Amino acid sequence: MNTKARLVQQSALYVLITVFVGLTLAPIVFTLISSFKNNAQILGGIWTLPVPAQIGNYAEAFAAIWRYTLNTVLYAAVGGTLVVALSAVAGYTFAKKEFLGKELLFMMMLAIMMIPGVMTLIPSYVLYANLGLVNTPWVIIISAAAGGQIFGTFLCRSFMAGISNELFDAAKIDGAGEFVVFTRMVLPLSVPVLMTLMIMQSVGIYNDYIWPLLTIKSNSIQMIGVGLTQFTNQFGISNMGVEFAAYIISAIPLVLLFSFGMKYYIQGVTQGALKI
């Protein structure tokens, strides 16, 4: 291929990538611009600049959703931590230990992943209602830990199976016990996959809508996904500018999570964390 043809091909590729990036960023830019407008400005022109800018939208939105956001961050942090802890132990057990029925049990766990969550929605609600956990924070945290560790175990097993057994044998020869091997060797070597799992589970909990809508009735412990649907006044009219500002504010925790954890997330993916 000559230089001119290669230049045309690369230019076409750059244009295509630019179009896709523009389509991806367009909703974000629209939300950001609209968050500084009132209803009349939004309806008057969705892409026009906000003149004058409604800075007060953010104060009003923060006052309305700070409790929901704080609740959701706490649920995501606790639920994600439980998933990581349980998955790390289970993944290490399936990867490095031998016991009767190990492969059959692991395949049964994988089979559970094939069941759509909506099919277990009502049975799960009945179970948690009988346990007295409905309308409490534990209905979110325990359900996240119970459901997330299935995929987490698969993820950790796939990653930890690639760690050399010679490292563990050498440590045991030096007198290291199982707890020391796990905490001093397995966990530090598995930081990329554990951070990958933490990010994935935290985002899943943070974005959940159906389960908290079904199981939590009290606004004081409600999650952000449901809280964002409540921007209506006494006349049933939504203040769209404040609602868009709330979307921006609610996205900040996830942006921060990805900003601090992206390095480990990429390492977890590139080092085979998502291999089957």
One Martini backbone bead per residue (centre of mass of N, CA, C, O) as a GRO file, in nm:
protein
  276
    1MET     BB    1   0.094   0.038   0.025
    2ASN     BB    2   0.078   0.351  -0.025
    3THR     BB    3   0.095   0.658   0.122
    4LYS     BB    4  -0.178   0.775   0.026
    5ALA     BB    5  -0.361   0.537   0.109
    6ARG     BB    6  -0.281   0.538   0.407
    7LEU     BB    7  -0.377   0.828   0.467
    8VAL     BB    8  -0.675   0.782   0.396
    9GLN     BB    9  -0.727   0.556   0.598
   10GLN     BB   10  -0.651   0.714   0.856
   11SER     BB   11  -0.852   0.947   0.817
   12ALA     BB   12  -1.107   0.772   0.824
   13LEU     BB   13  -1.055   0.661   1.107
   14TYR     BB   14  -1.054   0.933   1.259
   15VAL     BB   15  -1.340   1.016   1.180
   16LEU     BB   16  -1.486   0.773   1.303
   17ILE     BB   17  -1.386   0.815   1.593
   18THR     BB   18  -1.496   1.103   1.625
   19VAL     BB   19  -1.793   1.030   1.594
   20PHE     BB   20  -1.813   0.830   1.832
   21VAL     BB   21  -1.717   1.026   2.050
   22GLY     BB   22  -1.937   1.238   2.001
   23LEU     BB   23  -2.180   1.047   2.065
   24THR     BB   24  -2.084   0.990   2.358
   25LEU     BB   25  -2.061   1.305   2.458
   26ALA     BB   26  -2.333   1.444   2.400
   27PRO     BB   27  -2.502   1.373   2.660
   28ILE     BB   28  -2.303   1.507   2.857
   29VAL     BB   29  -2.310   1.792   2.743
   30PHE     BB   30  -2.615   1.831   2.764
   31THR     BB   31  -2.631   1.794   3.072
   32LEU     BB   32  -2.438   2.023   3.153
   33ILE     BB   33  -2.586   2.257   3.015
   34SER     BB   34  -2.875   2.202   3.143
   35SER     BB   35  -2.786   2.249   3.451
   36PHE     BB   36  -2.792   2.586   3.379
   37LYS     BB   37  -3.106   2.563   3.347
   38ASN     BB   38  -3.425   2.615   3.271
   39ASN     BB   39  -3.709   2.523   3.127
   40ALA     BB   40  -3.721   2.751   2.914
   41GLN     BB   41  -3.429   2.712   2.802
   42ILE     BB   42  -3.455   2.417   2.717
   43LEU     BB   43  -3.711   2.453   2.527
   44GLY     BB   44  -3.572   2.686   2.347
   45GLY     BB   45  -3.273   2.526   2.353
   46ILE     BB   46  -3.067   2.255   2.391
   47TRP     BB   47  -2.778   2.401   2.266
   48THR     BB   48  -2.784   2.642   2.423
   49LEU     BB   49  -2.668   2.873   2.616
   50PRO     BB   50  -2.667   2.974   2.951
   51VAL     BB   51  -2.875   3.274   2.953
   52PRO     BB   52  -2.855   3.270   3.239
   53ALA     BB   53  -2.698   3.104   3.478
   54GLN     BB   54  -2.813   2.835   3.698
   55ILE     BB   55  -2.646   2.788   3.982
   56GLY     BB   56  -2.878   2.700   4.187
   57ASN     BB   57  -2.923   2.406   4.091
   58TYR     BB   58  -2.696   2.271   4.264
   59ALA     BB   59  -2.799   2.339   4.544
   60GLU     BB   60  -3.076   2.203   4.510
   61ALA     BB   61  -2.973   1.922   4.433
   62PHE     BB   62  -2.796   1.865   4.681
   63ALA     BB   63  -3.025   1.892   4.894
   64ALA     BB   64  -3.189   1.641   4.763
   65ILE     BB   65  -2.928   1.404   4.726
   66TRP     BB   66  -2.716   1.360   4.955
   67ARG     BB   67  -2.842   1.119   5.102
   68TYR     BB   68  -2.850   0.922   4.867
   69THR     BB   69  -2.548   0.930   4.801
   70LEU     BB   70  -2.439   0.838   5.075
   71ASN     BB   71  -2.583   0.572   5.089
   72THR     BB   72  -2.466   0.449   4.824
   73VAL     BB   73  -2.168   0.464   4.897
   74LEU     BB   74  -2.188   0.279   5.144
   75TYR     BB   75  -2.308   0.032   5.005
   76ALA     BB   76  -2.082  -0.003   4.793
   77ALA     BB   77  -1.844  -0.033   4.989
   78VAL     BB   78  -1.948  -0.272   5.160
   79GLY     BB   79  -2.039  -0.464   4.934
   80GLY     BB   80  -1.768  -0.471   4.777
   81THR     BB   81  -1.592  -0.577   5.011
   82LEU     BB   82  -1.742  -0.844   5.053
   83VAL     BB   83  -1.700  -0.955   4.771
   84VAL     BB   84  -1.391  -0.954   4.773
   85ALA     BB   85  -1.344  -1.132   5.022
   86LEU     BB   86  -1.509  -1.384   4.932
   87SER     BB   87  -1.378  -1.421   4.648
   88ALA     BB   88  -1.085  -1.461   4.736
   89VAL     BB   89  -1.127  -1.718   4.900
   90ALA     BB   90  -1.279  -1.886   4.685
   91GLY     BB   91  -1.074  -1.857   4.453
   92TYR     BB   92  -0.834  -1.987   4.601
   93THR     BB   93  -0.967  -2.259   4.657
   94PHE     BB   94  -1.027  -2.334   4.353
   95ALA     BB   95  -0.724  -2.292   4.246
   96LYS     BB   96  -0.532  -2.444   4.504
   97LYS     BB   97  -0.742  -2.661   4.585
   98GLU     BB   98  -0.830  -2.994   4.700
   99PHE     BB   99  -1.160  -3.140   4.650
  100LEU     BB  100  -1.450  -3.282   4.665
  101GLY     BB  101  -1.630  -3.154   4.396
  102LYS     BB  102  -1.507  -2.891   4.274
  103GLU     BB  103  -1.599  -2.877   3.974
  104LEU     BB  104  -1.901  -2.912   4.024
  105LEU     BB  105  -1.938  -2.662   4.206
  106PHE     BB  106  -1.833  -2.456   4.001
  107MET     BB  107  -2.043  -2.517   3.776
  108MET     BB  108  -2.288  -2.441   3.953
  109MET     BB  109  -2.208  -2.146   3.985
  110LEU     BB  110  -2.209  -2.078   3.681
  111ALA     BB  111  -2.510  -2.150   3.635
  112ILE     BB  112  -2.624  -1.910   3.801
  113MET     BB  113  -2.535  -1.688   3.590
  114MET     BB  114  -2.770  -1.780   3.378
  115ILE     BB  115  -2.971  -1.644   3.566
  116PRO     BB  116  -3.196  -1.420   3.569
  117GLY     BB  117  -3.267  -1.177   3.800
  118VAL     BB  118  -3.581  -1.147   3.750
  119MET     BB  119  -3.653  -1.445   3.846
  120THR     BB  120  -3.550  -1.371   4.163
  121LEU     BB  121  -3.703  -1.126   4.278
  122ILE     BB  122  -3.945  -1.239   4.443
  123PRO     BB  123  -3.801  -1.457   4.615
  124SER     BB  124  -3.608  -1.253   4.744
  125TYR     BB  125  -3.817  -1.077   4.880
  126VAL     BB  126  -3.939  -1.296   5.058
  127LEU     BB  127  -3.682  -1.368   5.209
  128TYR     BB  128  -3.619  -1.080   5.329
  129ALA     BB  129  -3.893  -1.048   5.468
  130ASN     BB  130  -3.863  -1.298   5.661
  131LEU     BB  131  -3.589  -1.164   5.785
  132GLY     BB  132  -3.640  -0.843   5.827
  133LEU     BB  133  -3.481  -0.652   5.581
  134VAL     BB  134  -3.683  -0.473   5.492
  135ASN     BB  135  -3.609  -0.144   5.504
  136THR     BB  136  -3.291  -0.188   5.500
  137PRO     BB  137  -2.955  -0.182   5.436
  138TRP     BB  138  -2.917  -0.502   5.425
  139VAL     BB  139  -3.075  -0.560   5.159
  140ILE     BB  140  -2.837  -0.449   4.987
  141ILE     BB  141  -2.571  -0.570   5.100
  142ILE     BB  142  -2.638  -0.877   5.103
  143SER     BB  143  -2.731  -0.906   4.807
  144ALA     BB  144  -2.461  -0.812   4.686
  145ALA     BB  145  -2.279  -1.027   4.819
  146ALA     BB  146  -2.434  -1.281   4.717
  147GLY     BB  147  -2.432  -1.214   4.402
  148GLY     BB  148  -2.128  -1.111   4.341
  149GLN     BB  149  -1.948  -1.374   4.423
  150ILE     BB  150  -1.983  -1.547   4.175
  151PHE     BB  151  -1.824  -1.377   3.972
  152GLY     BB  152  -1.581  -1.328   4.163
  153THR     BB  153  -1.487  -1.622   4.180
  154PHE     BB  154  -1.431  -1.657   3.881
  155LEU     BB  155  -1.225  -1.427   3.859
  156CYS     BB  156  -1.021  -1.522   4.081
  157ARG     BB  157  -0.964  -1.804   3.975
  158SER     BB  158  -0.847  -1.723   3.700
  159PHE     BB  159  -0.612  -1.557   3.823
  160MET     BB  160  -0.486  -1.752   4.052
  161ALA     BB  161  -0.410  -1.991   3.859
  162GLY     BB  162  -0.151  -1.816   3.743
  163ILE     BB  163  -0.008  -1.869   3.998
  164SER     BB  164   0.265  -1.989   4.123
  165ASN     BB  165   0.328  -2.271   4.323
  166GLU     BB  166   0.625  -2.220   4.413
  167LEU     BB  167   0.570  -1.986   4.606
  168PHE     BB  168   0.409  -2.153   4.816
  169ASP     BB  169   0.614  -2.375   4.870
  170ALA     BB  170   0.841  -2.189   4.975
  171ALA     BB  171   0.681  -2.069   5.212
  172LYS     BB  172   0.619  -2.341   5.358
  173ILE     BB  173   0.915  -2.421   5.403
  174ASP     BB  174   0.958  -2.147   5.584
  175GLY     BB  175   0.671  -2.165   5.771
  176ALA     BB  176   0.418  -2.082   5.632
  177GLY     BB  177   0.100  -2.029   5.656
  178GLU     BB  178  -0.203  -1.999   5.516
  179PHE     BB  179  -0.258  -1.708   5.608
  180VAL     BB  180   0.011  -1.586   5.513
  181VAL     BB  181  -0.008  -1.663   5.216
  182PHE     BB  182  -0.270  -1.508   5.158
  183THR     BB  183  -0.193  -1.215   5.277
  184ARG     BB  184   0.124  -1.192   5.160
  185MET     BB  185   0.065  -1.310   4.850
  186VAL     BB  186  -0.212  -1.328   4.715
  187LEU     BB  187  -0.326  -1.040   4.755
  188PRO     BB  188  -0.093  -0.868   4.628
  189LEU     BB  189  -0.106  -1.023   4.345
  190SER     BB  190  -0.445  -0.949   4.328
  191VAL     BB  191  -0.508  -0.644   4.303
  192PRO     BB  192  -0.618  -0.604   4.014
  193VAL     BB  193  -0.869  -0.797   4.041
  194LEU     BB  194  -0.988  -0.667   4.298
  195MET     BB  195  -1.030  -0.385   4.175
  196THR     BB  196  -1.206  -0.473   3.945
  197LEU     BB  197  -1.429  -0.589   4.125
  198MET     BB  198  -1.488  -0.337   4.293
  199ILE     BB  199  -1.579  -0.157   4.060
  200MET     BB  200  -1.804  -0.333   3.942
  201GLN     BB  201  -1.976  -0.359   4.203
  202SER     BB  202  -2.008  -0.059   4.275
  203VAL     BB  203  -2.151   0.020   4.013
  204GLY     BB  204  -2.387  -0.177   4.039
  205ILE     BB  205  -2.497  -0.065   4.306
  206TYR     BB  206  -2.519   0.238   4.225
  207ASN     BB  207  -2.720   0.164   3.961
  208ASP     BB  208  -2.942   0.062   4.112
  209TYR     BB  209  -3.319   0.027   4.106
  210ILE     BB  210  -3.521  -0.209   4.152
  211TRP     BB  211  -3.445  -0.313   4.436
  212PRO     BB  212  -3.481  -0.046   4.603
  213LEU     BB  213  -3.773   0.005   4.506
  214LEU     BB  214  -3.884  -0.267   4.640
  215THR     BB  215  -3.729  -0.257   4.952
  216ILE     BB  216  -3.745   0.067   4.979
  217LYS     BB  217  -3.935   0.333   5.156
  218SER     BB  218  -3.727   0.506   5.292
  219ASN     BB  219  -3.563   0.806   5.238
  220SER     BB  220  -3.317   0.778   5.448
  221ILE     BB  221  -3.224   0.483   5.278
  222GLN     BB  222  -3.209   0.558   4.999
  223MET     BB  223  -3.124   0.562   4.664
  224ILE     BB  224  -3.020   0.736   4.384
  225GLY     BB  225  -3.191   0.604   4.159
  226VAL     BB  226  -3.461   0.687   4.301
  227GLY     BB  227  -3.407   0.989   4.381
  228LEU     BB  228  -3.398   1.096   4.070
  229THR     BB  229  -3.735   1.063   4.043
  230GLN     BB  230  -3.822   1.324   4.262
  231PHE     BB  231  -3.848   1.594   4.059
  232THR     BB  232  -4.127   1.730   4.197
  233ASN     BB  233  -4.384   1.920   4.242
  234GLN     BB  234  -4.707   1.992   4.349
  235PHE     BB  235  -4.784   1.993   4.018
  236GLY     BB  236  -4.595   1.773   3.858
  237ILE     BB  237  -4.331   1.941   3.791
  238SER     BB  238  -4.028   1.942   3.637
  239ASN     BB  239  -3.694   2.039   3.714
  240MET     BB  240  -3.463   1.997   3.480
  241GLY     BB  241  -3.211   2.147   3.577
  242VAL     BB  242  -3.191   2.009   3.855
  243GLU     BB  243  -3.185   1.722   3.747
  244PHE     BB  244  -2.921   1.751   3.586
  245ALA     BB  245  -2.749   1.832   3.830
  246ALA     BB  246  -2.795   1.562   3.979
  247TYR     BB  247  -2.652   1.386   3.774
  248ILE     BB  248  -2.375   1.511   3.807
  249ILE     BB  249  -2.337   1.465   4.111
  250SER     BB  250  -2.388   1.148   4.108
  251ALA     BB  251  -2.121   1.095   3.920
  252ILE     BB  252  -1.870   1.167   4.094
  253PRO     BB  253  -1.801   0.902   4.249
  254LEU     BB  254  -1.739   0.737   3.988
  255VAL     BB  255  -1.514   0.916   3.879
  256LEU     BB  256  -1.328   0.880   4.124
  257LEU     BB  257  -1.304   0.575   4.113
  258PHE     BB  258  -1.174   0.565   3.828
  259SER     BB  259  -0.933   0.753   3.880
  260PHE     BB  260  -0.801   0.563   4.118
  261GLY     BB  261  -0.864   0.258   3.964
  262MET     BB  262  -0.774   0.231   3.659
  263LYS     BB  263  -0.497   0.099   3.673
  264TYR     BB  264  -0.599  -0.170   3.799
  265TYR     BB  265  -0.819  -0.233   3.596
  266ILE     BB  266  -0.634  -0.268   3.350
  267GLN     BB  267  -0.455  -0.487   3.472
  268GLY     BB  268  -0.679  -0.696   3.517
  269VAL     BB  269  -0.750  -0.725   3.216
  270THR     BB  270  -0.457  -0.767   3.080
  271GLN     BB  271  -0.389  -1.022   3.294
  272GLY     BB  272  -0.669  -1.207   3.281
  273ALA     BB  273  -0.938  -1.149   3.451
  274LEU     BB  274  -1.146  -1.214   3.182
  275LYS     BB  275  -1.102  -1.503   3.159
  276ILE     BB  276  -1.221  -1.837   3.074
   0.00000   0.00000   0.00000
